[in-house]
Amino acid sequence: MASKLRLITDLYGETLTQISKNPDDWMSFLECAAMNYKYPFNDQVLIYAQRPDATACADITTWNNKVRRWVNKNANGIFIFDNDE
């Protein structure tokens, strides 16, 4: 579990460095963040790092019960920080 946290933390840092290098990368990040505006900045960075084309993100329960959409078998999740701590 600690290794996943370390990988996600490293990915977060690398992505922050990348999106702050030039205006085009920043605009690309902002386009993704605009689609996922309900998430905190840290999570928006991780969503962009893993799926820059993501237009909607939610946990599996929300997808199944509230949105009534089904996640495809073998689909990969998007890792974000646990903000409940």
Biopython code that builds the backbone (N, CA, C, O; Angstrom):
import numpy as np
from Bio.PDB.StructureBuilder import StructureBuilder

atoms = [
    (1, "MET", "N", (0.822, -1.196, 0.000)),
    (1, "MET", "CA", (0.000, 0.000, 0.000)),
    (1, "MET", "C", (0.868, 1.262, 0.000)),
    (1, "MET", "O", (0.558, 2.245, -0.674)),
    (2, "ALA", "N", (1.953, 1.216, 0.762)),
    (2, "ALA", "CA", (2.828, 2.380, 0.821)),
    (2, "ALA", "C", (3.492, 2.649, -0.522)),
    (2, "ALA", "O", (3.756, 3.800, -0.871)),
    (3, "SER", "N", (3.763, 1.583, -1.278)),
    (3, "SER", "CA", (4.400, 1.787, -2.577)),
    (3, "SER", "C", (3.451, 2.482, -3.559)),
    (3, "SER", "O", (3.893, 3.292, -4.374)),
    (4, "LYS", "N", (2.149, 2.171, -3.489)),
    (4, "LYS", "CA", (1.183, 2.859, -4.353)),
    (4, "LYS", "C", (1.106, 4.332, -3.991)),
    (4, "LYS", "O", (1.047, 5.190, -4.871)),
    (5, "LEU", "N", (1.108, 4.624, -2.701)),
    (5, "LEU", "CA", (1.076, 6.019, -2.261)),
    (5, "LEU", "C", (2.304, 6.752, -2.756)),
    (5, "LEU", "O", (2.215, 7.903, -3.186)),
    (6, "ARG", "N", (3.441, 6.100, -2.699)),
    (6, "ARG", "CA", (4.676, 6.718, -3.178)),
    (6, "ARG", "C", (4.620, 6.964, -4.688)),
    (6, "ARG", "O", (5.036, 8.020, -5.163)),
    (7, "LEU", "N", (4.109, 5.992, -5.436)),
    (7, "LEU", "CA", (3.983, 6.160, -6.887)),
    (7, "LEU", "C", (3.043, 7.310, -7.236)),
    (7, "LEU", "O", (3.337, 8.108, -8.126)),
    (8, "ILE", "N", (1.921, 7.394, -6.539)),
    (8, "ILE", "CA", (0.951, 8.463, -6.804)),
    (8, "ILE", "C", (1.531, 9.818, -6.416)),
    (8, "ILE", "O", (1.333, 10.808, -7.121)),
    (9, "THR", "N", (2.247, 9.863, -5.296)),
    (9, "THR", "CA", (2.873, 11.119, -4.864)),
    (9, "THR", "C", (3.928, 11.566, -5.879)),
    (9, "THR", "O", (4.018, 12.750, -6.202)),
    (10, "ASP", "N", (4.718, 10.626, -6.377)),
    (10, "ASP", "CA", (5.716, 10.958, -7.410)),
    (10, "ASP", "C", (5.040, 11.436, -8.696)),
    (10, "ASP", "O", (5.480, 12.407, -9.312)),
    (11, "LEU", "N", (3.973, 10.751, -9.093)),
    (11, "LEU", "CA", (3.232, 11.146, -10.292)),
    (11, "LEU", "C", (2.687, 12.556, -10.134)),
    (11, "LEU", "O", (2.729, 13.350, -11.074)),
    (12, "TYR", "N", (2.178, 12.870, -8.956)),
    (12, "TYR", "CA", (1.645, 14.200, -8.670)),
    (12, "TYR", "C", (2.742, 15.259, -8.846)),
    (12, "TYR", "O", (2.533, 16.271, -9.515)),
    (13, "GLY", "N", (3.896, 15.021, -8.250)),
    (13, "GLY", "CA", (4.997, 15.983, -8.346)),
    (13, "GLY", "C", (5.486, 16.169, -9.775)),
    (13, "GLY", "O", (5.734, 17.294, -10.208)),
    (14, "GLU", "N", (5.625, 15.069, -10.504)),
    (14, "GLU", "CA", (6.075, 15.146, -11.897)),
    (14, "GLU", "C", (5.068, 15.900, -12.764)),
    (14, "GLU", "O", (5.446, 16.676, -13.642)),
    (15, "THR", "N", (3.793, 15.665, -12.509)),
    (15, "THR", "CA", (2.752, 16.334, -13.301)),
    (15, "THR", "C", (2.727, 17.823, -13.006)),
    (15, "THR", "O", (2.575, 18.631, -13.923)),
    (16, "LEU", "N", (2.874, 18.201, -11.741)),
    (16, "LEU", "CA", (2.932, 19.629, -11.402)),
    (16, "LEU", "C", (4.088, 20.315, -12.126)),
    (16, "LEU", "O", (3.941, 21.421, -12.645)),
    (17, "THR", "N", (5.226, 19.649, -12.153)),
    (17, "THR", "CA", (6.379, 20.211, -12.856)),
    (17, "THR", "C", (6.085, 20.362, -14.344)),
    (17, "THR", "O", (6.406, 21.384, -14.950)),
    (18, "GLN", "N", (5.473, 19.334, -14.924)),
    (18, "GLN", "CA", (5.186, 19.355, -16.363)),
    (18, "GLN", "C", (4.188, 20.447, -16.732)),
    (18, "GLN", "O", (4.409, 21.181, -17.695)),
    (19, "ILE", "N", (3.094, 20.567, -15.982)),
    (19, "ILE", "CA", (2.056, 21.532, -16.378)),
    (19, "ILE", "C", (2.466, 22.967, -16.126)),
    (19, "ILE", "O", (1.861, 23.889, -16.673)),
    (20, "SER", "N", (3.499, 23.173, -15.295)),
    (20, "SER", "CA", (3.937, 24.539, -15.033)),
    (20, "SER", "C", (5.079, 24.982, -15.942)),
    (20, "SER", "O", (5.582, 26.098, -15.808)),
    (21, "LYS", "N", (5.489, 24.117, -16.866)),
    (21, "LYS", "CA", (6.615, 24.454, -17.743)),
    (21, "LYS", "C", (6.266, 25.444, -18.837)),
    (21, "LYS", "O", (7.056, 26.337, -19.144)),
    (22, "ASN", "N", (5.075, 25.290, -19.435)),
    (22, "ASN", "CA", (4.718, 26.212, -20.508)),
    (22, "ASN", "C", (3.209, 26.414, -20.557)),
    (22, "ASN", "O", (2.453, 25.608, -20.016)),
    (23, "PRO", "N", (2.773, 27.483, -21.201)),
    (23, "PRO", "CA", (1.340, 27.814, -21.233)),
    (23, "PRO", "C", (0.466, 26.755, -21.913)),
    (23, "PRO", "O", (-0.690, 26.582, -21.526)),
    (24, "ASP", "N", (0.986, 26.053, -22.905)),
    (24, "ASP", "CA", (0.182, 25.038, -23.593)),
    (24, "ASP", "C", (-0.163, 23.868, -22.671)),
    (24, "ASP", "O", (-1.293, 23.379, -22.676)),
    (25, "ASP", "N", (0.821, 23.422, -21.877)),
    (25, "ASP", "CA", (0.559, 22.345, -20.921)),
    (25, "ASP", "C", (-0.419, 22.811, -19.849)),
    (25, "ASP", "O", (-1.285, 22.046, -19.425)),
    (26, "TRP", "N", (-0.286, 24.056, -19.409)),
    (26, "TRP", "CA", (-1.203, 24.597, -18.393)),
    (26, "TRP", "C", (-2.632, 24.662, -18.945)),
    (26, "TRP", "O", (-3.579, 24.312, -18.241)),
    (27, "MET", "N", (-2.791, 25.100, -20.177)),
    (27, "MET", "CA", (-4.125, 25.167, -20.778)),
    (27, "MET", "C", (-4.728, 23.780, -20.948)),
    (27, "MET", "O", (-5.929, 23.593, -20.752)),
    (28, "SER", "N", (-3.912, 22.825, -21.305)),
    (28, "SER", "CA", (-4.383, 21.447, -21.430)),
    (28, "SER", "C", (-4.879, 20.930, -20.080)),
    (28, "SER", "O", (-5.920, 20.279, -20.001)),
    (29, "PHE", "N", (-4.129, 21.225, -19.026)),
    (29, "PHE", "CA", (-4.567, 20.849, -17.682)),
    (29, "PHE", "C", (-5.884, 21.532, -17.325)),
    (29, "PHE", "O", (-6.787, 20.893, -16.786)),
    (30, "LEU", "N", (-5.998, 22.813, -17.620)),
    (30, "LEU", "CA", (-7.211, 23.557, -17.272)),
    (30, "LEU", "C", (-8.440, 23.011, -17.997)),
    (30, "LEU", "O", (-9.536, 23.018, -17.436)),
    (31, "GLU", "N", (-8.277, 22.545, -19.218)),
    (31, "GLU", "CA", (-9.404, 21.941, -19.946)),
    (31, "GLU", "C", (-9.892, 20.689, -19.237)),
    (31, "GLU", "O", (-11.098, 20.471, -19.122)),
    (32, "CYS", "N", (-8.973, 19.871, -18.765)),
    (32, "CYS", "CA", (-9.351, 18.664, -18.023)),
    (32, "CYS", "C", (-9.953, 19.039, -16.662)),
    (32, "CYS", "O", (-10.952, 18.455, -16.242)),
    (33, "ALA", "N", (-9.353, 20.000, -15.985)),
    (33, "ALA", "CA", (-9.838, 20.412, -14.669)),
    (33, "ALA", "C", (-11.239, 21.009, -14.753)),
    (33, "ALA", "O", (-12.033, 20.855, -13.825)),
    (34, "ALA", "N", (-11.547, 21.681, -15.845)),
    (34, "ALA", "CA", (-12.871, 22.273, -16.011)),
    (34, "ALA", "C", (-13.954, 21.198, -16.080)),
    (34, "ALA", "O", (-15.084, 21.426, -15.647)),
    (35, "MET", "N", (-13.620, 20.049, -16.614)),
    (35, "MET", "CA", (-14.585, 18.952, -16.684)),
    (35, "MET", "C", (-14.782, 18.277, -15.333)),
    (35, "MET", "O", (-15.811, 17.642, -15.103)),
    (36, "ASN", "N", (-13.818, 18.406, -14.449)),
    (36, "ASN", "CA", (-13.848, 17.756, -13.143)),
    (36, "ASN", "C", (-13.726, 18.796, -12.036)),
    (36, "ASN", "O", (-12.942, 18.637, -11.100)),
    (37, "TYR", "N", (-14.503, 19.851, -12.157)),
    (37, "TYR", "CA", (-14.379, 21.012, -11.280)),
    (37, "TYR", "C", (-14.759, 20.742, -9.831)),
    (37, "TYR", "O", (-14.392, 21.527, -8.958)),
    (38, "LYS", "N", (-15.473, 19.674, -9.543)),
    (38, "LYS", "CA", (-15.896, 19.394, -8.171)),
    (38, "LYS", "C", (-14.785, 18.787, -7.324)),
    (38, "LYS", "O", (-14.921, 18.674, -6.105)),
    (39, "TYR", "N", (-13.702, 18.401, -7.956)),
    (39, "TYR", "CA", (-12.591, 17.793, -7.230)),
    (39, "TYR", "C", (-11.596, 18.854, -6.792)),
    (39, "TYR", "O", (-11.447, 19.874, -7.464)),
    (40, "PRO", "N", (-10.909, 18.628, -5.669)),
    (40, "PRO", "CA", (-9.850, 19.549, -5.246)),
    (40, "PRO", "C", (-8.705, 19.571, -6.256)),
    (40, "PRO", "O", (-8.573, 18.662, -7.077)),
    (41, "PHE", "N", (-7.889, 20.601, -6.190)),
    (41, "PHE", "CA", (-6.787, 20.781, -7.138)),
    (41, "PHE", "C", (-5.881, 19.557, -7.183)),
    (41, "PHE", "O", (-5.512, 19.109, -8.268)),
    (42, "ASN", "N", (-5.513, 19.006, -6.023)),
    (42, "ASN", "CA", (-4.616, 17.839, -5.988)),
    (42, "ASN", "C", (-5.193, 16.683, -6.800)),
    (42, "ASN", "O", (-4.477, 16.025, -7.554)),
    (43, "ASP", "N", (-6.483, 16.446, -6.641)),
    (43, "ASP", "CA", (-7.131, 15.363, -7.385)),
    (43, "ASP", "C", (-7.231, 15.690, -8.870)),
    (43, "ASP", "O", (-7.099, 14.797, -9.707)),
    (44, "GLN", "N", (-7.457, 16.937, -9.203)),
    (44, "GLN", "CA", (-7.506, 17.336, -10.611)),
    (44, "GLN", "C", (-6.162, 17.082, -11.290)),
    (44, "GLN", "O", (-6.118, 16.655, -12.444)),
    (45, "VAL", "N", (-5.086, 17.338, -10.586)),
    (45, "VAL", "CA", (-3.753, 17.078, -11.141)),
    (45, "VAL", "C", (-3.582, 15.588, -11.407)),
    (45, "VAL", "O", (-3.073, 15.202, -12.459)),
    (46, "LEU", "N", (-4.003, 14.748, -10.467)),
    (46, "LEU", "CA", (-3.861, 13.303, -10.650)),
    (46, "LEU", "C", (-4.784, 12.772, -11.741)),
    (46, "LEU", "O", (-4.404, 11.871, -12.489)),
    (47, "ILE", "N", (-5.977, 13.316, -11.837)),
    (47, "ILE", "CA", (-6.882, 12.908, -12.919)),
    (47, "ILE", "C", (-6.249, 13.249, -14.260)),
    (47, "ILE", "O", (-6.246, 12.426, -15.175)),
    (48, "TYR", "N", (-5.714, 14.453, -14.379)),
    (48, "TYR", "CA", (-5.057, 14.874, -15.620)),
    (48, "TYR", "C", (-3.855, 13.983, -15.931)),
    (48, "TYR", "O", (-3.634, 13.620, -17.086)),
    (49, "ALA", "N", (-3.087, 13.633, -14.914)),
    (49, "ALA", "CA", (-1.884, 12.819, -15.121)),
    (49, "ALA", "C", (-2.226, 11.435, -15.656)),
    (49, "ALA", "O", (-1.492, 10.882, -16.476)),
    (50, "GLN", "N", (-3.340, 10.876, -15.193)),
    (50, "GLN", "CA", (-3.686, 9.510, -15.564)),
    (50, "GLN", "C", (-4.620, 9.428, -16.763)),
    (50, "GLN", "O", (-4.530, 8.492, -17.558)),
    (51, "ARG", "N", (-5.516, 10.399, -16.900)),
    (51, "ARG", "CA", (-6.475, 10.412, -18.009)),
    (51, "ARG", "C", (-6.761, 11.851, -18.412)),
    (51, "ARG", "O", (-7.771, 12.411, -17.986)),
    (52, "PRO", "N", (-5.904, 12.466, -19.218)),
    (52, "PRO", "CA", (-6.114, 13.863, -19.595)),
    (52, "PRO", "C", (-7.410, 14.083, -20.380)),
    (52, "PRO", "O", (-7.872, 15.218, -20.501)),
    (53, "ASP", "N", (-7.994, 13.018, -20.909)),
    (53, "ASP", "CA", (-9.238, 13.147, -21.663)),
    (53, "ASP", "C", (-10.481, 12.855, -20.819)),
    (53, "ASP", "O", (-11.585, 12.772, -21.358)),
    (54, "ALA", "N", (-10.316, 12.698, -19.503)),
    (54, "ALA", "CA", (-11.447, 12.371, -18.629)),
    (54, "ALA", "C", (-12.454, 13.524, -18.601)),
    (54, "ALA", "O", (-12.091, 14.680, -18.383)),
    (55, "THR", "N", (-13.710, 13.187, -18.823)),
    (55, "THR", "CA", (-14.762, 14.201, -18.793)),
    (55, "THR", "C", (-15.654, 14.073, -17.575)),
    (55, "THR", "O", (-16.390, 15.006, -17.254)),
    (56, "ALA", "N", (-15.608, 12.941, -16.890)),
    (56, "ALA", "CA", (-16.393, 12.753, -15.674)),
    (56, "ALA", "C", (-15.711, 11.691, -14.823)),
    (56, "ALA", "O", (-15.279, 10.657, -15.330)),
    (57, "CYS", "N", (-15.621, 11.958, -13.529)),
    (57, "CYS", "CA", (-15.012, 11.010, -12.601)),
    (57, "CYS", "C", (-15.927, 10.845, -11.403)),
    (57, "CYS", "O", (-16.536, 11.801, -10.923)),
    (58, "ALA", "N", (-16.009, 9.617, -10.934)),
    (58, "ALA", "CA", (-16.783, 9.308, -9.733)),
    (58, "ALA", "C", (-16.371, 7.933, -9.244)),
    (58, "ALA", "O", (-15.745, 7.168, -9.977)),
    (59, "ASP", "N", (-16.720, 7.623, -8.010)),
    (59, "ASP", "CA", (-16.424, 6.280, -7.516)),
    (59, "ASP", "C", (-17.420, 5.290, -8.111)),
    (59, "ASP", "O", (-18.439, 5.690, -8.675)),
    (60, "ILE", "N", (-17.128, 4.020, -7.987)),
    (60, "ILE", "CA", (-17.919, 2.981, -8.630)),
    (60, "ILE", "C", (-19.367, 2.974, -8.137)),
    (60, "ILE", "O", (-20.283, 2.711, -8.915)),
    (61, "THR", "N", (-19.576, 3.259, -6.865)),
    (61, "THR", "CA", (-20.934, 3.280, -6.319)),
    (61, "THR", "C", (-21.761, 4.387, -6.954)),
    (61, "THR", "O", (-22.932, 4.188, -7.276)),
    (62, "THR", "N", (-21.160, 5.538, -7.131)),
    (62, "THR", "CA", (-21.874, 6.650, -7.765)),
    (62, "THR", "C", (-22.228, 6.301, -9.201)),
    (62, "THR", "O", (-23.350, 6.552, -9.641)),
    (63, "TRP", "N", (-21.284, 5.724, -9.938)),
    (63, "TRP", "CA", (-21.562, 5.344, -11.326)),
    (63, "TRP", "C", (-22.734, 4.372, -11.397)),
    (63, "TRP", "O", (-23.645, 4.542, -12.208)),
    (64, "ASN", "N", (-22.703, 3.351, -10.540)),
    (64, "ASN", "CA", (-23.723, 2.309, -10.612)),
    (64, "ASN", "C", (-25.080, 2.754, -10.071)),
    (64, "ASN", "O", (-26.101, 2.504, -10.711)),
    (65, "ASN", "N", (-25.114, 3.397, -8.926)),
    (65, "ASN", "CA", (-26.380, 3.676, -8.258)),
    (65, "ASN", "C", (-27.013, 5.017, -8.619)),
    (65, "ASN", "O", (-28.225, 5.092, -8.821)),
    (66, "LYS", "N", (-26.223, 6.056, -8.701)),
    (66, "LYS", "CA", (-26.785, 7.384, -8.960)),
    (66, "LYS", "C", (-26.866, 7.717, -10.447)),
    (66, "LYS", "O", (-27.877, 8.239, -10.917)),
    (67, "VAL", "N", (-25.819, 7.420, -11.168)),
    (67, "VAL", "CA", (-25.756, 7.779, -12.585)),
    (67, "VAL", "C", (-26.386, 6.695, -13.461)),
    (67, "VAL", "O", (-26.781, 6.947, -14.599)),
    (68, "ARG", "N", (-26.472, 5.496, -12.910)),
    (68, "ARG", "CA", (-27.025, 4.344, -13.642)),
    (68, "ARG", "C", (-26.216, 4.029, -14.901)),
    (68, "ARG", "O", (-26.767, 3.694, -15.950)),
    (69, "ARG", "N", (-24.909, 4.144, -14.766)),
    (69, "ARG", "CA", (-23.976, 3.749, -15.829)),
    (69, "ARG", "C", (-23.121, 2.629, -15.270)),
    (69, "ARG", "O", (-22.898, 2.564, -14.061)),
    (70, "TRP", "N", (-22.648, 1.764, -16.117)),
    (70, "TRP", "CA", (-21.888, 0.613, -15.666)),
    (70, "TRP", "C", (-20.468, 0.706, -16.175)),
    (70, "TRP", "O", (-20.223, 1.006, -17.344)),
    (71, "VAL", "N", (-19.546, 0.445, -15.285)),
    (71, "VAL", "CA", (-18.133, 0.478, -15.633)),
    (71, "VAL", "C", (-17.793, -0.805, -16.371)),
    (71, "VAL", "O", (-18.181, -1.893, -15.946)),
    (72, "ASN", "N", (-17.079, -0.681, -17.463)),
    (72, "ASN", "CA", (-16.696, -1.840, -18.257)),
    (72, "ASN", "C", (-15.792, -2.773, -17.467)),
    (72, "ASN", "O", (-14.979, -2.332, -16.655)),
    (73, "LYS", "N", (-15.945, -4.054, -17.715)),
    (73, "LYS", "CA", (-15.093, -5.051, -17.095)),
    (73, "LYS", "C", (-13.645, -4.781, -17.487)),
    (73, "LYS", "O", (-13.356, -4.448, -18.637)),
    (74, "ASN", "N", (-12.753, -4.925, -16.536)),
    (74, "ASN", "CA", (-11.306, -4.703, -16.717)),
    (74, "ASN", "C", (-10.940, -3.246, -16.964)),
    (74, "ASN", "O", (-9.829, -2.961, -17.411)),
    (75, "ALA", "N", (-11.850, -2.322, -16.683)),
    (75, "ALA", "CA", (-11.530, -0.898, -16.821)),
    (75, "ALA", "C", (-10.554, -0.495, -15.711)),
    (75, "ALA", "O", (-10.621, -1.020, -14.599)),
    (76, "ASN", "N", (-9.661, 0.427, -16.014)),
    (76, "ASN", "CA", (-8.700, 0.914, -15.029)),
    (76, "ASN", "C", (-9.271, 2.098, -14.280)),
    (76, "ASN", "O", (-9.897, 2.980, -14.869)),
    (77, "GLY", "N", (-9.051, 2.110, -12.991)),
    (77, "GLY", "CA", (-9.489, 3.235, -12.175)),
    (77, "GLY", "C", (-8.482, 4.363, -12.222)),
    (77, "GLY", "O", (-7.362, 4.198, -12.707)),
    (78, "ILE", "N", (-8.895, 5.510, -11.713)),
    (78, "ILE", "CA", (-8.020, 6.675, -11.590)),
    (78, "ILE", "C", (-7.721, 6.843, -10.109)),
    (78, "ILE", "O", (-8.639, 7.015, -9.307)),
    (79, "PHE", "N", (-6.469, 6.795, -9.746)),
    (79, "PHE", "CA", (-6.081, 6.924, -8.353)),
    (79, "PHE", "C", (-6.026, 8.391, -7.962)),
    (79, "PHE", "O", (-5.452, 9.212, -8.678)),
    (80, "ILE", "N", (-6.626, 8.717, -6.822)),
    (80, "ILE", "CA", (-6.567, 10.066, -6.262)),
    (80, "ILE", "C", (-6.255, 9.943, -4.778)),
    (80, "ILE", "O", (-6.320, 8.851, -4.215)),
    (81, "PHE", "N", (-5.915, 11.061, -4.145)),
    (81, "PHE", "CA", (-5.619, 11.065, -2.712)),
    (81, "PHE", "C", (-6.902, 10.896, -1.925)),
    (81, "PHE", "O", (-7.963, 11.348, -2.355)),
    (82, "ASP", "N", (-6.813, 10.240, -0.760)),
    (82, "ASP", "CA", (-7.955, 10.058, 0.129)),
    (82, "ASP", "C", (-8.097, 11.327, 0.966)),
    (82, "ASP", "O", (-7.269, 11.597, 1.836)),
    (83, "ASN", "N", (-9.138, 12.095, 0.704)),
    (83, "ASN", "CA", (-9.344, 13.371, 1.390)),
    (83, "ASN", "C", (-10.152, 13.232, 2.676)),
    (83, "ASN", "O", (-10.456, 14.235, 3.322)),
    (84, "ASP", "N", (-10.500, 12.022, 3.050)),
    (84, "ASP", "CA", (-11.340, 11.808, 4.230)),
    (84, "ASP", "C", (-10.535, 11.745, 5.526)),
    (84, "ASP", "O", (-11.119, 11.618, 6.602)),
    (85, "GLU", "N", (-9.229, 11.830, 5.444)),
    (85, "GLU", "CA", (-8.402, 11.705, 6.647)),
    (85, "GLU", "C", (-8.415, 12.958, 7.465)),
    (85, "GLU", "O", (-7.769, 13.018, 8.511)),
]
sb = StructureBuilder()
sb.init_structure("model")
sb.init_model(0)
sb.init_chain("A")
sb.init_seg("    ")
for serial, (resi, resn, name, xyz) in enumerate(atoms, 1):
    if name == "N":
        sb.init_residue(resn, " ", resi, " ")
    sb.init_atom(name, np.array(xyz, "f"), 0.0, 1.0, " ", f" {name:<3s}", serial, name[0])
structure = sb.get_structure()
